[in-house]
Amino acid sequence: ELENELTAKSKTLDELKQSLASNGSAEQTPEAQSLRIAELCEMKDSIVNQVAQLKASMESILEQWRAYDEIYAEVNLMTTRYLYCIDQCKPSEEEASLEALKKQVKTLQ
């Protein structure tokens, strides 16, 4: 959106340059008008650079969030598997005998 607005403002600034070049103004001298237009162009260029930096920064942050989401999903899956294994490996209170544990190990294998 900022880039679109800057493009529109650049067009407006260009139209202003053309208008002042052809018509002039009784309020300001041509030199003052040229100076003001140059200042506006510098400000626009500065804003364009800032928007470009912001865009690059936002793309970097977005990429970092994607990596975070992938790693989070992987850790979440590993945690779920771990909890399942812990749950399966717990001997029930009634099956604390050695024979029951051997049977459970065989089943898990």
N, CA, C and O atoms as a printed pandas DataFrame, in Angstrom:
     atom_number atom_name residue_name chain_id  residue_number  x_coord  y_coord  z_coord
0              1         N          GLU        A               1    0.825   -1.190    0.000
1              2        CA          GLU        A               1    0.000    0.000    0.000
2              3         C          GLU        A               1    0.868    1.252    0.000
3              4         O          GLU        A               1    0.596    2.223   -0.706
4              5         N          LEU        A               2    1.934    1.199    0.824
5              6        CA          LEU        A               2    2.834    2.363    0.872
6              7         C          LEU        A               2    3.478    2.596   -0.484
7              8         O          LEU        A               2    3.603    3.738   -0.926
8              9         N          GLU        A               3    3.885    1.522   -1.145
9             10        CA          GLU        A               3    4.513    1.667   -2.455
10            11         C          GLU        A               3    3.536    2.273   -3.459
11            12         O          GLU        A               3    3.926    3.112   -4.271
12            13         N          ASN        A               4    2.284    1.860   -3.409
13            14        CA          ASN        A               4    1.275    2.423   -4.307
14            15         C          ASN        A               4    1.052    3.909   -4.021
15            16         O          ASN        A               4    0.939    4.717   -4.943
16            17         N          GLU        A               5    0.991    4.256   -2.737
17            18        CA          GLU        A               5    0.810    5.663   -2.377
18            19         C          GLU        A               5    2.009    6.496   -2.832
19            20         O          GLU        A               5    1.852    7.613   -3.325
20            21         N          LEU        A               6    3.207    5.935   -2.659
21            22        CA          LEU        A               6    4.403    6.665   -3.093
22            23         C          LEU        A               6    4.411    6.870   -4.603
23            24         O          LEU        A               6    4.816    7.927   -5.087
24            25         N          THR        A               7    3.971    5.873   -5.339
25            26        CA          THR        A               7    3.895    6.003   -6.798
26            27         C          THR        A               7    2.923    7.125   -7.164
27            28         O          THR        A               7    3.212    7.941   -8.039
28            29         N          ALA        A               8    1.776    7.161   -6.493
29            30        CA          ALA        A               8    0.789    8.216   -6.763
30            31         C          ALA        A               8    1.353    9.592   -6.405
31            32         O          ALA        A               8    1.165   10.555   -7.149
32            33         N          LYS        A               9    2.038    9.684   -5.277
33            34        CA          LYS        A               9    2.620   10.972   -4.871
34            35         C          LYS        A               9    3.732   11.392   -5.833
35            36         O          LYS        A               9    3.907   12.581   -6.100
36            37         N          SER        A              10    4.479   10.423   -6.352
37            38        CA          SER        A              10    5.526   10.746   -7.325
38            39         C          SER        A              10    4.914   11.337   -8.590
39            40         O          SER        A              10    5.442   12.295   -9.154
40            41         N          LYS        A              11    3.805   10.764   -9.029
41            42        CA          LYS        A              11    3.124   11.294  -10.207
42            43         C          LYS        A              11    2.624   12.714   -9.939
43            44         O          LYS        A              11    2.734   13.595  -10.792
44            45         N          THR        A              12    2.073   12.918   -8.745
45            46        CA          THR        A              12    1.586   14.250   -8.384
46            47         C          THR        A              12    2.737   15.250   -8.363
47            48         O          THR        A              12    2.598   16.382   -8.827
48            49         N          LEU        A              13    3.865   14.824   -7.824
49            50        CA          LEU        A              13    5.040   15.693   -7.781
50            51         C          LEU        A              13    5.533   16.024   -9.188
51            52         O          LEU        A              13    5.905   17.164   -9.464
52            53         N          ASP        A              14    5.535   15.041  -10.068
53            54        CA          ASP        A              14    5.931   15.281  -11.464
54            55         C          ASP        A              14    4.983   16.270  -12.138
55            56         O          ASP        A              14    5.417   17.156  -12.873
56            57         N          GLU        A              15    3.675   16.109  -11.879
57            58        CA          GLU        A              15    2.693   17.032  -12.451
58            59         C          GLU        A              15    2.918   18.444  -11.916
59            60         O          GLU        A              15    2.785   19.424  -12.648
60            61         N          LEU        A              16    3.258   18.536  -10.637
61            62        CA          LEU        A              16    3.535   19.842  -10.031
62            63         C          LEU        A              16    4.748   20.488  -10.684
63            64         O          LEU        A              16    4.743   21.685  -10.969
64            65         N          LYS        A              17    5.789   19.693  -10.919
65            66        CA          LYS        A              17    6.990   20.214  -11.598
66            67         C          LYS        A              17    6.622   20.779  -12.964
67            68         O          LYS        A              17    7.029   21.885  -13.321
68            69         N          GLN        A              18    5.853   20.015  -13.718
69            70        CA          GLN        A              18    5.468   20.444  -15.067
70            71         C          GLN        A              18    4.595   21.691  -15.016
71            72         O          GLN        A              18    4.751   22.610  -15.819
72            73         N          SER        A              19    3.687   21.705  -14.071
73            74        CA          SER        A              19    2.782   22.843  -13.945
74            75         C          SER        A              19    3.551   24.111  -13.585
75            76         O          SER        A              19    3.312   25.172  -14.163
76            77         N          LEU        A              20    4.457   24.002  -12.644
77            78        CA          LEU        A              20    5.229   25.173  -12.245
78            79         C          LEU        A              20    6.193   25.607  -13.341
79            80         O          LEU        A              20    6.464   26.797  -13.508
80            81         N          ALA        A              21    6.702   24.643  -14.079
81            82        CA          ALA        A              21    7.623   24.988  -15.168
82            83         C          ALA        A              21    6.899   25.763  -16.263
83            84         O          ALA        A              21    7.453   26.694  -16.848
84            85         N          SER        A              22    5.673   25.375  -16.530
85            86        CA          SER        A              22    4.953   26.035  -17.623
86            87         C          SER        A              22    4.233   27.312  -17.173
87            88         O          SER        A              22    4.185   28.291  -17.918
88            89         N          ASN        A              23    3.680   27.305  -15.971
89            90        CA          ASN        A              23    2.878   28.445  -15.529
90            91         C          ASN        A              23    3.644   29.432  -14.662
91            92         O          ASN        A              23    3.481   30.644  -14.795
92            93         N          GLY        A              24    4.471   28.911  -13.782
93            94        CA          GLY        A              24    5.148   29.801  -12.842
94            95         C          GLY        A              24    4.188   30.210  -11.745
95            96         O          GLY        A              24    3.020   29.822  -11.749
96            97         N          SER        A              25    4.679   30.984  -10.818
97            98        CA          SER        A              25    3.836   31.434   -9.713
98            99         C          SER        A              25    4.229   32.857   -9.341
99           100         O          SER        A              25    5.411   33.199   -9.316
100          101         N          ALA        A              26    3.252   33.660   -9.060
101          102        CA          ALA        A              26    3.524   35.045   -8.684
102          103         C          ALA        A              26    3.997   35.125   -7.239
103          104         O          ALA        A              26    4.645   36.100   -6.857
104          105         N          GLU        A              27    3.690   34.135   -6.445
105          106        CA          GLU        A              27    4.032   34.171   -5.030
106          107         C          GLU        A              27    5.512   33.888   -4.786
107          108         O          GLU        A              27    6.106   34.469   -3.878
108          109         N          GLN        A              28    6.119   32.999   -5.585
109          110        CA          GLN        A              28    7.503   32.614   -5.354
110          111         C          GLN        A              28    8.313   32.792   -6.627
111          112         O          GLN        A              28    7.794   32.727   -7.742
112          113         N          THR        A              29    9.585   33.017   -6.422
113          114        CA          THR        A              29   10.478   33.124   -7.577
114          115         C          THR        A              29   10.712   31.731   -8.143
115          116         O          THR        A              29   10.563   30.745   -7.421
116          117         N          PRO        A              30   11.072   31.629   -9.409
117          118        CA          PRO        A              30   11.342   30.320  -10.001
118          119         C          PRO        A              30   12.440   29.564   -9.251
119          120         O          PRO        A              30   12.398   28.337   -9.162
120          121         N          GLU        A              31   13.422   30.292   -8.711
121          122        CA          GLU        A              31   14.500   29.638   -7.963
122          123         C          GLU        A              31   13.956   29.011   -6.680
123          124         O          GLU        A              31   14.332   27.894   -6.326
124          125         N          ALA        A              32   13.069   29.728   -5.985
125          126        CA          ALA        A              32   12.475   29.215   -4.748
126          127         C          ALA        A              32   11.606   27.996   -5.039
127          128         O          ALA        A              32   11.594   27.023   -4.285
128          129         N          GLN        A              33   10.880   28.075   -6.152
129          130        CA          GLN        A              33   10.048   26.933   -6.539
130          131         C          GLN        A              33   10.923   25.726   -6.850
131          132         O          GLN        A              33   10.607   24.612   -6.430
132          133         N          SER        A              34   11.995   25.925   -7.564
133          134        CA          SER        A              34   12.898   24.826   -7.909
134          135         C          SER        A              34   13.504   24.216   -6.649
135          136         O          SER        A              34   13.636   22.998   -6.531
136          137         N          LEU        A              35   13.867   25.087   -5.713
137          138        CA          LEU        A              35   14.438   24.603   -4.448
138          139         C          LEU        A              35   13.423   23.747   -3.688
139          140         O          LEU        A              35   13.749   22.672   -3.185
140          141         N          ARG        A              36   12.204   24.240   -3.619
141          142        CA          ARG        A              36   11.144   23.508   -2.890
142          143         C          ARG        A              36   10.861   22.172   -3.574
143          144         O          ARG        A              36   10.697   21.156   -2.899
144          145         N          ILE        A              37   10.802   22.162   -4.879
145          146        CA          ILE        A              37   10.563   20.918   -5.617
146          147         C          ILE        A              37   11.713   19.946   -5.381
147          148         O          ILE        A              37   11.481   18.749   -5.210
148          149         N          ALA        A              38   12.932   20.434   -5.371
149          150        CA          ALA        A              38   14.089   19.576   -5.111
150          151         C          ALA        A              38   14.014   18.976   -3.707
151          152         O          ALA        A              38   14.339   17.805   -3.509
152          153         N          GLU        A              39   13.583   19.786   -2.733
153          154        CA          GLU        A              39   13.420   19.288   -1.365
154          155         C          GLU        A              39   12.362   18.182   -1.315
155          156         O          GLU        A              39   12.547   17.150   -0.670
156          157         N          LEU        A              40   11.259   18.424   -2.009
157          158        CA          LEU        A              40   10.195   17.415   -2.043
158          159         C          LEU        A              40   10.689   16.123   -2.693
159          160         O          LEU        A              40   10.359   15.030   -2.233
160          161         N          CYS        A              41   11.469   16.244   -3.748
161          162        CA          CYS        A              41   12.017   15.051   -4.416
162          163         C          CYS        A              41   12.954   14.289   -3.488
163          164         O          CYS        A              41   12.924   13.059   -3.444
164          165         N          GLU        A              42   13.789   15.016   -2.744
165          166        CA          GLU        A              42   14.689   14.367   -1.786
166          167         C          GLU        A              42   13.900   13.645   -0.703
167          168         O          GLU        A              42   14.235   12.524   -0.321
168          169         N          MET        A              43   12.849   14.295   -0.210
169          170        CA          MET        A              43   12.014   13.672    0.817
170          171         C          MET        A              43   11.349   12.412    0.273
171          172         O          MET        A              43   11.282   11.392    0.959
172          173         N          LYS        A              44   10.860   12.489   -0.957
173          174        CA          LYS        A              44   10.223   11.329   -1.577
174          175         C          LYS        A              44   11.219   10.189   -1.731
175          176         O          LYS        A              44   10.903    9.039   -1.425
176          177         N          ASP        A              45   12.428   10.505   -2.207
177          178        CA          ASP        A              45   13.458    9.484   -2.374
178          179         C          ASP        A              45   13.825    8.837   -1.041
179          180         O          ASP        A              45   14.029    7.626   -0.963
180          181         N          SER        A              46   13.906    9.650   -0.002
181          182        CA          SER        A              46   14.208    9.129    1.330
182          183         C          SER        A              46   13.118    8.170    1.794
183          184         O          SER        A              46   13.409    7.107    2.343
184          185         N          ILE        A              47   11.880    8.547    1.573
185          186        CA          ILE        A              47   10.753    7.692    1.966
186          187         C          ILE        A              47   10.754    6.400    1.154
187          188         O          ILE        A              47   10.486    5.326    1.693
188          189         N          VAL        A              48   11.051    6.503   -0.131
189          190        CA          VAL        A              48   11.120    5.303   -0.979
190          191         C          VAL        A              48   12.184    4.346   -0.438
191          192         O          VAL        A              48   11.962    3.137   -0.379
192          193         N          ASN        A              49   13.343    4.890   -0.042
193          194        CA          ASN        A              49   14.408    4.063    0.527
194          195         C          ASN        A              49   13.983    3.425    1.847
195          196         O          ASN        A              49   14.266    2.254    2.098
196          197         N          GLN        A              50   13.309    4.194    2.677
197          198        CA          GLN        A              50   12.837    3.661    3.959
198          199         C          GLN        A              50   11.820    2.540    3.748
199          200         O          GLN        A              50   11.848    1.533    4.455
200          201         N          VAL        A              51   10.933    2.714    2.786
201          202        CA          VAL        A              51    9.939    1.677    2.490
202          203         C          VAL        A              51   10.625    0.415    1.979
203          204         O          VAL        A              51   10.229   -0.696    2.331
204          205         N          ALA        A              52   11.646    0.582    1.154
205          206        CA          ALA        A              52   12.386   -0.574    0.639
206          207         C          ALA        A              52   13.077   -1.322    1.785
207          208         O          ALA        A              52   13.071   -2.553    1.823
208          209         N          GLN        A              53   13.669   -0.573    2.714
209          210        CA          GLN        A              53   14.303   -1.198    3.871
210          211         C          GLN        A              53   13.276   -1.909    4.741
211          212         O          GLN        A              53   13.516   -3.017    5.222
212          213         N          LEU        A              54   12.137   -1.268    4.938
213          214        CA          LEU        A              54   11.067   -1.871    5.730
214          215         C          LEU        A              54   10.572   -3.154    5.081
215          216         O          LEU        A              54   10.333   -4.150    5.764
216          217         N          LYS        A              55   10.419   -3.128    3.766
217          218        CA          LYS        A              55    9.957   -4.310    3.042
218          219         C          LYS        A              55   10.952   -5.458    3.193
219          220         O          LYS        A              55   10.551   -6.596    3.436
220          221         N          ALA        A              56   12.238   -5.169    3.052
221          222        CA          ALA        A              56   13.273   -6.200    3.207
222          223         C          ALA        A              56   13.256   -6.757    4.628
223          224         O          ALA        A              56   13.367   -7.966    4.832
224          225         N          SER        A              57   13.118   -5.876    5.595
225          226        CA          SER        A              57   13.067   -6.305    6.995
226          227         C          SER        A              57   11.852   -7.185    7.259
227          228         O          SER        A              57   11.954   -8.205    7.940
228          229         N          MET        A              58   10.712   -6.791    6.723
229          230        CA          MET        A              58    9.484   -7.572    6.921
230          231         C          MET        A              58    9.586   -8.940    6.248
231          232         O          MET        A              58    9.098   -9.932    6.791
232          233         N          GLU        A              59   10.213   -9.005    5.077
233          234        CA          GLU        A              59   10.391  -10.288    4.400
234          235         C          GLU        A              59   11.291  -11.198    5.222
235          236         O          GLU        A              59   11.043  -12.400    5.313
236          237         N          SER        A              60   12.332  -10.635    5.817
237          238        CA          SER        A              60   13.233  -11.406    6.668
238          239         C          SER        A              60   12.482  -11.941    7.891
239          240         O          SER        A              60   12.631  -13.106    8.260
240          241         N          ILE        A              61   11.686  -11.089    8.506
241          242        CA          ILE        A              61   10.906  -11.503    9.679
242          243         C          ILE        A              61    9.907  -12.582    9.295
243          244         O          ILE        A              61    9.718  -13.544   10.040
244          245         N          LEU        A              62    9.272  -12.437    8.156
245          246        CA          LEU        A              62    8.313  -13.437    7.695
246          247         C          LEU        A              62    8.996  -14.790    7.487
247          248         O          LEU        A              62    8.442  -15.829    7.845
248          249         N          GLU        A              63   10.185  -14.773    6.913
249          250        CA          GLU        A              63   10.938  -16.009    6.694
250          251         C          GLU        A              63   11.302  -16.652    8.035
251          252         O          GLU        A              63   11.247  -17.873    8.174
252          253         N          GLN        A              64   11.670  -15.837    9.011
253          254        CA          GLN        A              64   11.990  -16.366   10.338
254          255         C          GLN        A              64   10.757  -16.992   10.997
255          256         O          GLN        A              64   10.864  -18.020   11.666
256          257         N          TRP        A              65    9.596  -16.378   10.807
257          258        CA          TRP        A              65    8.368  -16.953   11.370
258          259         C          TRP        A              65    8.022  -18.280   10.691
259          260         O          TRP        A              65    7.546  -19.209   11.344
260          261         N          ARG        A              66    8.261  -18.367    9.383
261          262        CA          ARG        A              66    8.018  -19.634    8.680
262          263         C          ARG        A              66    8.904  -20.733    9.250
263          264         O          ARG        A              66    8.442  -21.847    9.497
264          265         N          ALA        A              67   10.183  -20.413    9.457
265          266        CA          ALA        A              67   11.113  -21.382   10.032
266          267         C          ALA        A              67   10.653  -21.771   11.436
267          268         O          ALA        A              67   10.691  -22.947   11.799
268          269         N          TYR        A              68   10.227  -20.804   12.210
269          270        CA          TYR        A              68    9.723  -21.083   13.562
270          271         C          TYR        A              68    8.529  -22.018   13.504
271          272         O          TYR        A              68    8.463  -22.982   14.266
272          273         N          ASP        A              69    7.585  -21.749   12.612
273          274        CA          ASP        A              69    6.397  -22.597   12.492
274          275         C          ASP        A              69    6.767  -24.031   12.138
275          276         O          ASP        A              69    6.198  -24.975   12.688
276          277         N          GLU        A              70    7.722  -24.201   11.214
277          278        CA          GLU        A              70    8.147  -25.545   10.830
278          279         C          GLU        A              70    8.791  -26.277   12.009
279          280         O          GLU        A              70    8.479  -27.438   12.274
280          281         N          ILE        A              71    9.682  -25.592   12.706
281          282        CA          ILE        A              71   10.357  -26.209   13.848
282          283         C          ILE        A              71    9.360  -26.500   14.962
283          284         O          ILE        A              71    9.439  -27.545   15.608
284          285         N          TYR        A              72    8.423  -25.584   15.192
285          286        CA          TYR        A              72    7.408  -25.791   16.219
286          287         C          TYR        A              72    6.569  -27.029   15.915
287          288         O          TYR        A              72    6.282  -27.823   16.812
288          289         N          ALA        A              73    6.177  -27.195   14.663
289          290        CA          ALA        A              73    5.385  -28.364   14.284
290          291         C          ALA        A              73    6.183  -29.649   14.508
291          292         O          ALA        A              73    5.646  -30.651   14.980
292          293         N          GLU        A              74    7.464  -29.607   14.165
293          294        CA          GLU        A              74    8.316  -30.779   14.353
294          295         C          GLU        A              74    8.468  -31.113   15.837
295          296         O          GLU        A              74    8.362  -32.277   16.224
296          297         N          VAL        A              75    8.714  -30.108   16.661
297          298        CA          VAL        A              75    8.848  -30.323   18.107
298          299         C          VAL        A              75    7.531  -30.809   18.695
299          300         O          VAL        A              75    7.526  -31.678   19.567
300          301         N          ASN        A              76    6.438  -30.270   18.237
301          302        CA          ASN        A              76    5.128  -30.678   18.721
302          303         C          ASN        A              76    4.878  -32.155   18.402
303          304         O          ASN        A              76    4.374  -32.901   19.242
304          305         N          LEU        A              77    5.232  -32.567   17.190
305          306        CA          LEU        A              77    5.072  -33.967   16.793
306          307         C          LEU        A              77    5.963  -34.868   17.644
307          308         O          LEU        A              77    5.526  -35.920   18.111
308          309         N          MET        A              78    7.203  -34.454   17.841
309          310        CA          MET        A              78    8.120  -35.254   18.664
310          311         C          MET        A              78    7.616  -35.368   20.098
311          312         O          MET        A              78    7.729  -36.428   20.713
312          313         N          THR        A              79    7.066  -34.292   20.627
313          314        CA          THR        A              79    6.525  -34.311   21.992
314          315         C          THR        A              79    5.344  -35.261   22.089
315          316         O          THR        A              79    5.212  -36.011   23.056
316          317         N          THR        A              80    4.492  -35.221   21.082
317          318        CA          THR        A              80    3.337  -36.122   21.072
318          319         C          THR        A              80    3.796  -37.576   21.027
319          320         O          THR        A              80    3.263  -38.423   21.743
320          321         N          ARG        A              81    4.779  -37.858   20.186
321          322        CA          ARG        A              81    5.319  -39.228   20.108
322          323         C          ARG        A              81    5.932  -39.642   21.442
323          324         O          ARG        A              81    5.724  -40.760   21.913
324          325         N          TYR        A              82    6.677  -38.741   22.032
325          326        CA          TYR        A              82    7.316  -39.029   23.315
326          327         C          TYR        A              82    6.263  -39.340   24.375
327          328         O          TYR        A              82    6.385  -40.321   25.108
328          329         N          LEU        A              83    5.232  -38.506   24.453
329          330        CA          LEU        A              83    4.173  -38.736   25.441
330          331         C          LEU        A              83    3.463  -40.067   25.195
331          332         O          LEU        A              83    3.109  -40.772   26.139
332          333         N          TYR        A              84    3.261  -40.402   23.932
333          334        CA          TYR        A              84    2.633  -41.684   23.597
334          335         C          TYR        A              84    3.517  -42.835   24.072
335          336         O          TYR        A              84    3.033  -43.787   24.685
336          337         N          CYS        A              85    4.829  -42.738   23.782
337          338        CA          CYS        A              85    5.748  -43.799   24.214
338          339         C          CYS        A              85    5.783  -43.922   25.726
339          340         O          CYS        A              85    5.776  -45.031   26.259
340          341         N          ILE        A              86    5.821  -42.803   26.416
341          342        CA          ILE        A              86    5.830  -42.817   27.885
342          343         C          ILE        A              86    4.557  -43.493   28.395
343          344         O          ILE        A              86    4.595  -44.302   29.322
344          345         N          ASP        A              87    3.445  -43.149   27.780
345          346        CA          ASP        A              87    2.167  -43.727   28.195
346          347         C          ASP        A              87    2.151  -45.230   27.945
347          348         O          ASP        A              87    1.652  -45.989   28.775
348          349         N          GLN        A              88    2.694  -45.667   26.806
349          350        CA          GLN        A              88    2.702  -47.087   26.465
350          351         C          GLN        A              88    3.690  -47.879   27.319
351          352         O          GLN        A              88    3.471  -49.059   27.591
352          353         N          CYS        A              89    4.759  -47.241   27.736
353          354        CA          CYS        A              89    5.799  -47.938   28.491
354          355         C          CYS        A              89    5.512  -48.011   29.985
355          356         O          CYS        A              89    6.168  -48.764   30.704
356          357         N          LYS        A              90    4.561  -47.253   30.449
357          358        CA          LYS        A              90    4.226  -47.285   31.874
358          359         C          LYS        A              90    3.555  -48.616   32.203
359          360         O          LYS        A              90    2.556  -48.980   31.583
360          361         N          PRO        A              91    4.091  -49.324   33.153
361          362        CA          PRO        A              91    3.388  -50.549   33.544
362          363         C          PRO        A              91    2.143  -50.174   34.343
363          364         O          PRO        A              91    2.173  -49.285   35.194
364          365         N          SER        A              92    1.081  -50.857   34.056
365          366        CA          SER        A              92   -0.121  -50.585   34.837
366          367         C          SER        A              92    0.083  -51.136   36.230
367          368         O          SER        A              92    0.924  -52.013   36.429
368          369         N          GLU        A              93   -0.652  -50.653   37.180
369          370        CA          GLU        A              93   -0.466  -51.036   38.570
370          371         C          GLU        A              93   -0.738  -52.520   38.788
371          372         O          GLU        A              93   -0.133  -53.147   39.657
372          373         N          GLU        A              94   -1.635  -53.066   38.012
373          374        CA          GLU        A              94   -1.960  -54.482   38.187
374          375         C          GLU        A              94   -0.991  -55.391   37.432
375          376         O          GLU        A              94   -0.956  -56.594   37.691
376          377         N          GLU        A              95   -0.209  -54.844   36.510
377          378        CA          GLU        A              95    0.720  -55.653   35.725
378          379         C          GLU        A              95    2.166  -55.340   36.094
379          380         O          GLU        A              95    2.977  -55.079   35.206
380          381         N          ALA        A              96    2.497  -55.359   37.341
381          382        CA          ALA        A              96    3.843  -55.021   37.776
382          383         C          ALA        A              96    4.766  -56.238   37.789
383          384         O          ALA        A              96    5.936  -56.126   38.156
384          385         N          SER        A              97    4.264  -57.361   37.403
385          386        CA          SER        A              97    5.091  -58.567   37.442
386          387         C          SER        A              97    6.113  -58.551   36.312
387          388         O          SER        A              97    5.923  -57.869   35.306
388          389         N          LEU        A              98    7.187  -59.297   36.478
389          390        CA          LEU        A              98    8.246  -59.392   35.487
390          391         C          LEU        A              98    7.707  -59.974   34.190
391          392         O          LEU        A              98    8.081  -59.526   33.106
392          393         N          GLU        A              99    6.859  -60.940   34.288
393          394        CA          GLU        A              99    6.284  -61.584   33.106
394          395         C          GLU        A              99    5.431  -60.592   32.304
395          396         O          GLU        A              99    5.481  -60.579   31.074
396          397         N          ALA        A             100    4.664  -59.778   32.995
397          398        CA          ALA        A             100    3.825  -58.785   32.317
398          399         C          ALA        A             100    4.692  -57.744   31.619
399          400         O          ALA        A             100    4.368  -57.312   30.513
400          401         N          LEU        A             101    5.797  -57.335   32.258
401          402        CA          LEU        A             101    6.703  -56.363   31.654
402          403         C          LEU        A             101    7.371  -56.935   30.409
403          404         O          LEU        A             101    7.520  -56.232   29.410
404          405         N          LYS        A             102    7.778  -58.214   30.459
405          406        CA          LYS        A             102    8.384  -58.862   29.288
406          407         C          LYS        A             102    7.385  -58.910   28.132
407          408         O          LYS        A             102    7.744  -58.689   26.976
408          409         N          LYS        A             103    6.162  -59.195   28.454
409          410        CA          LYS        A             103    5.118  -59.256   27.433
410          411         C          LYS        A             103    4.915  -57.871   26.792
411          412         O          LYS        A             103    4.747  -57.758   25.577
412          413         N          GLN        A             104    4.933  -56.834   27.622
413          414        CA          GLN        A             104    4.743  -55.476   27.118
414          415         C          GLN        A             104    5.924  -55.064   26.234
415          416         O          GLN        A             104    5.715  -54.424   25.203
416          417         N          VAL        A             105    7.151  -55.411   26.610
417          418        CA          VAL        A             105    8.327  -55.117   25.793
418          419         C          VAL        A             105    8.213  -55.807   24.450
419          420         O          VAL        A             105    8.501  -55.217   23.410
420          421         N          LYS        A             106    7.786  -57.074   24.479
421          422        CA          LYS        A             106    7.630  -57.819   23.229
422          423         C          LYS        A             106    6.587  -57.160   22.322
423          424         O          LYS        A             106    6.766  -57.074   21.107
424          425         N          THR        A             107    5.505  -56.702   22.934
425          426        CA          THR        A             107    4.438  -56.034   22.160
426          427         C          THR        A             107    4.957  -54.736   21.548
427          428         O          THR        A             107    4.654  -54.433   20.394
428          429         N          LEU        A             108    5.730  -53.973   22.304
429          430        CA          LEU        A             108    6.265  -52.719   21.792
430          431         C          LEU        A             108    7.279  -52.949   20.674
431          432         O          LEU        A             108    7.354  -52.159   19.733
432          433         N          GLN        A             109    8.052  -54.014   20.770
433          434        CA          GLN        A             109    9.027  -54.303   19.727
434          435         C          GLN        A             109    8.307  -54.705   18.452
435          436         O          GLN        A             109    8.951  -54.992   17.443
